[in-house]
Amino acid sequence: MIAAELAAREAPESAATCLELAETLASASDMHESALAGFIGRVDAAGEQRRWGYPSTRAWLRSKLGMRESRAKERLTLARQRHRLPQVAKRLAAGDLSYGCATTVADAVARLDDTDCAQAESMLLDMADQGFSAGKVAAFGRRIRDVIAERDGTEHAPDQDTKHGYDKSWITTTRSLDGGRYIKGWLNPEDAAIWDGTLAPLAKPAGPEDHRDVSERTAAALSSVLSGGHKATKVTVICDLETLTGGNAPARLTDGTPIPAAQARRIALTAGVSPLLLGRGNTPLYLGHRERFASAAQRQVLETLYPTCAVRECEIPGTLCEVDHVNGWALGKSPTDIDQLALTCGWHNRFKHTRPDQIHITKDQDGRYVYRLLPPPNRRPLNDTDPPDHLTWAA
């Protein structure tokens, strides 16, 4: 209510007054962030976001709260690390520490054990008290990790982000304290297509009891590829016939990434090229009720139509999704026809089957199905008649 009142007011005429009020409001916002971290931490620990149809806490923060990926990651890190940072949590809640410094410390200690975490917290807070900026504190936090890696005899590769452009693919790895490795890098569009084509079939959920998130399934798929247990790579490049015969119209990948015409022709020279027919012609796209599972040709069409999961705001790429019978195969309502199918990620496919009352299905102007998540039926709405001196949250 206070925030709504402040947002409706015009800024004062005095710039000096605005400066003072901005500093006061920023400090109050830091305290709000402390409360928000507590809420996010509880949701994350309890898995409440899954009851609302979100496969991960970060997906909920991006989709429902409208956060950018970097902001969602930052807040989730703080929510998960705050119990290991008692000084940071106390000072942030009291308005004595900025949110920027708190998240910087949380990120710096995320990969440290509890003993090193406590020491790092004190050192980084001392720097903040001496007036160092959040950027300087972050740099010192990285140096702490370097020193610990040297102490423990583990390798530590320097940050390579500034040493590479975006023309060539690159990957760096850093050994962690427990003998594992952190992986960072960049793949150009062509290499990214190969990555997706190779890992997508292996990164699907193994079944209803597979509770791994996409990142965990992708890591397992990569391990399978490195150990030789993978299948041949499939990459779909969509282009006009004129492009293949010398035209300049760009091609595109299934996720919409543009591919220059010359590069598309170069890929075609070393790949099998097959026509994709959106109809009943040479490719069987209407299988009726005699076949339950979609054909490879149908999946190829669907990956062209659905760059991501059909659930609105779900960002799982279509190549990582499963084929869903829109009206349910088990109910006998949805034949395996191309106009009765959509792509949904493994999580939302199971969610739709177990909680059909929380999915609302429509079609967009291009004929693609759009799934919209609905609140749980037992959700208690906010009471607008509550007195203004307290806040009520939904159960």
N, C-alpha and C positions, 0 to 999 in steps of 0.2 A: 504493500500500500504506500509506503514511504517512497519507494522507487518510482511508482506510477506518478505520485505527486511531483517529484523532482523532475521527471521526464517531461511533464506537461508545462513546466515553468520556463520562461525565457531566461537566458543567462543575464546576470547583472551588467550594467553598463561599464562598471569599473573593471578594468583588466586585472588590477591588483587583487580585487576581491575574488575574481574568477580564479586566479592562481591559487589563492589560499583555499577556496572551496574545492578546487580540483584535487589538491593534496589531501584534504580531509576526506573527500569522497573516495579517493583511491585507497586510503587506509581502511575505510569501511568496506570497500570491495574486497580487500585482502581477507578481512574477517569473514565475509560471505564465502570466499573461496575455501576457507577452513571448514565451514559448515558443509559446503558442497562436497569436499573431499570425504567427509564422514559419511554422507549419504551414498556417494558413489562406492566407497569401500564396502558398505553394508550390502548394497545391491550386488556387487561383484562377488563377495564372499558367499552370499546366499544363492546366487544364480537366479535371482528374481527376473532378470531380463529375458531369460528363456521362456518364462511363463507368458510373456508378452509377445513372443515370436521373434526375438532377436538372438542370433547364434552366439554373440559375444558381447561383453560390456562395451568394448570399443565401437562395435556396430550400433549399439543403442545410443551411445553418445553422439556418433556421427549422424544417425538417421533421425532420432527423436529430438535431441537437443541441438541439432544443427551445427555441431562443431566440425571444424576442419580436422583432417587426420592428425596433424601435428599437435593441435590443441587437445584433442581427445586422448592422444598418447601421453601428453604432459600431465593431464589431470588424473588419468588412470595410474600413472607412475606414482604421483603424490599420494593417491588414495591407498595404494598397496604398500607404500614405504613408511607412511606416517607412524605406524605402530613401532617401527624401529628407530624413529627419530623423535624422542619425547621432547627435547628442547625445541626443535623446529615446530612441532605440533602446538606446543604451549604458546610460543611467541607469535605464531601466525594467528592463533585464535584470539590473542590479546591485542592484535594490531601492532605489535612491536617488530614484526618481520614482514617484508614484502612477499607477495605471492611469487614474484620472479625469483627471488633468492631461495624460497622454500622449494620450488620445483627444481631449481638448479642443484641444490643439495640432494634432493630425492633421486635425481637422475645419476648423480655422481656415485651414490652408495648402492645403487640397485644391484651391482654385480659383486659387491663385497660381502664377506661373511660378517657375522654380528660383531665380533671383536673389532675388526677393522672399520666397520660402519660407525661404531661409537666414537672412535678416535677421529675419523674423518669428519663426523658431524661437528665436533668441538672445534677442529681446525678451520673448517669452512665458515662456521658462524663467527669465529674470531675475525676472519677476513671481512665478513659482511659488516661487523661492528666497527671495523677500522675505516669503513667508507668505500671499500672496493665495489665495483659494479658487478652485476650478475654475470656479465661476460667474463670478467677477471676471475670470479669465483668458479665459473664453469671450467676455465682453463686450468686453474689450480686443481680442481677435482679430477681432470684428466691426468694431470701430473701425478696425483696420488695413486691412480690406478697403474701408471707406468712404474712408479717406485715399488709398489706391491708386486707387480709382475717380475721386476728385476730381483726383488728379495726372494721370491719363491722359485726363481729360475725358469720362469715361463716366458715365452716369446711375446712380444707386443709389436705389432706393425703400426707405423705411424698413420695418421689420417691421410688418406690419399685423395679425398674429394677435390681438393684444389689443384691436384696434379694431373687430372684427366679432364678431357672435354666430353662431348656427347656424340662424337662421330664413331669412336671405336668402343667396343664393349670392354669392360674391365671388372675384375673381382679381387678383393683383398680379404684375407682371413686373419683373425687375431685369436691366439690361444687363450682360453679362459683359465681361471685359477684351478678348476677341477679337471683340467685336461681336455675339455671340449674346445670348440672353436666358434667364434662369432664370424659371420659372413656379411660382407657389405660389397655392393658393386652396382654396375649399370649395364644394361643390355640394350643395344640398339634395336629398332623395331623388328628387323629380320631375325636376329638372335632371340628376341623375346617371343616371336612366333614359334620358333623351334622349341624353346623352353616350355611354352604352353601346350604345344602339340604333343610333347613327350610326357609331361607330368600330369596333364589333365586326366587321362584315363586312370592313372594310378592314384590320384589324390581324392577320389570320390570316397564317401563314407563306406565303411566295410559292412554296415548293417545298422539296424535300429539301435543297437547298444553301443555304437561307435560315437563317443562323446568328444572326440578330438576336434579342435577347431581347424580352420583351413590351413593355418600356418603349420600346425603339427602334422596334418596329413600331407602337406606339401614337402615337409622335411623327410617324412617316411618315403614319399615317392622319389625324392632325389636320392636317398640312400639306396633304394631299389635299382635306380638307373646306374648309379656308380658301381653297384655290385654285379651288374650285368643282367638283372632280372626284369628288363623292360622290353617293350615291343617297339616296332618301327615307328618313327615319328610321322605324324600327320599334321600338315599345316594347310589351312584353307586361305587362299588368296582370291578375292573377288574382283573381277575386272571385266570390262567389255571386250568383245572379240576384236574391236578396232585397236584396243591397247596392245593386244598380243601381236597384231599385224603391223605395228608401227605408229599407232596413234599416241597422243600426248595425255589423254585422260588418265589420271592416277587410279591405281587399284587401291584396295583397302583390305585390312585383316578383318576378322569377324568382330573384333571389338571396336571397329571404326578407325583404327590407326591407318593413315594414308600411306601408300607405298608408291614412290615414283614409277612412272611407266617403264622406264629403262630397267629399274631394279626388278619389277614384276616380270619382265621378259627374261631377265637373267635367271630368276628363280624357276621360271617355266622350263628353261632349257635342261635343267637337271631334275625335274620333277615329273610325275605322271599328271597329265592334264585331263580332266574329265568335265563334261558339261553339267551344270546344275539346273535342272528343269523344275520350275515351280508349277507343276501341274501333273496330269495323268499320263503324260507322254512316255518317254523311254524309261523314266524313273518311277517305280511304284511308290506313290506317296499316300495312297488310300488303301489300307489293309483291312478295314472293317473290324469285326469282332473275332475273326479267325486267328489273328495274331495279337498277343498282348504287348510284346516288346517292340519298340520303334526300330525301324531298320536303320542301317548306316546312312542311307540316302536321306531319310527323314531327319535324322539328327543333324546332318550337314545343312539341311534347309533351316532347321530351328536355330542352329548356331549362327546362321546368317541373319535371321530375324531378331534374335534376342542376344544382344551383346552382353547383357547381364541377366541375373535372376529376374523372373517376371514379377516378384514381389517389389512393390514400389520402395525405392531408396535402398534396396539391398544391392551391394556392389560386387557380389561374387560373380566373376566372369562366366559367361555362358558356356565356355569350354570346360568349366569345372562343375557344371550343373547336371541334373538328371532330367530325363524326359518325364513330364507329368501329364496324365490324362485329366483334362480340365474338370470334367464332371465325374471322375472316378470310374476306373475300369471295373472294380469289384462290384459296383452297383449296376453294371450293365448299361450305363447311360452314355459312356464316352468311348466310341470306337477308336481304333488306332489309326485315325485319319489325320492328315497334316493340319486341318483346320480345327481339330479338337485337342491339339497338343500344345504344350508350352514347356519352357525350361525353368526349373526351379532348383536352387541349391539343395543339397542333401538335407540340411536342417529344415528348411521351409517345406520341402516335400513331405517329410514326416510330420511336421507341425500341421500342415493342411489336412493330413489324413486323420490325425488324432483330435484335432480341434477345428472342424470345418466351420463352426459358428464364429470363429475369429478371423475368417478370410472372406473378403468381399471381392468378387471378380467382375471386371468390366472389360471392354475393348476400347483401344484408342482409335484415332482416326486412320491409322495404318493397318488396322485389323489385328493388331497384336493384343494378347491378353495382358491385363494389368491386375495384379493381386494387391489388395490393400489390407493391412493388418487392422483388426478391431481390438478394443480393450477386452480383457477377461470379463466374462459375464458377472462375476461376483465382485467386481470393483466397486468400492463405495465412492460416489462422487463427492467433490468438495461441497461443503454446506455454505451457500451464499448468505445464509441468515445468521451465521456465527458472529458474535460480537467482535469488533475491530481490534480488541486488545490481545488477540492471540491468533495463531495460524493453525489450520487443520490440514493434515495430509491424508490422501487416500490410503486405505488399508492395503 
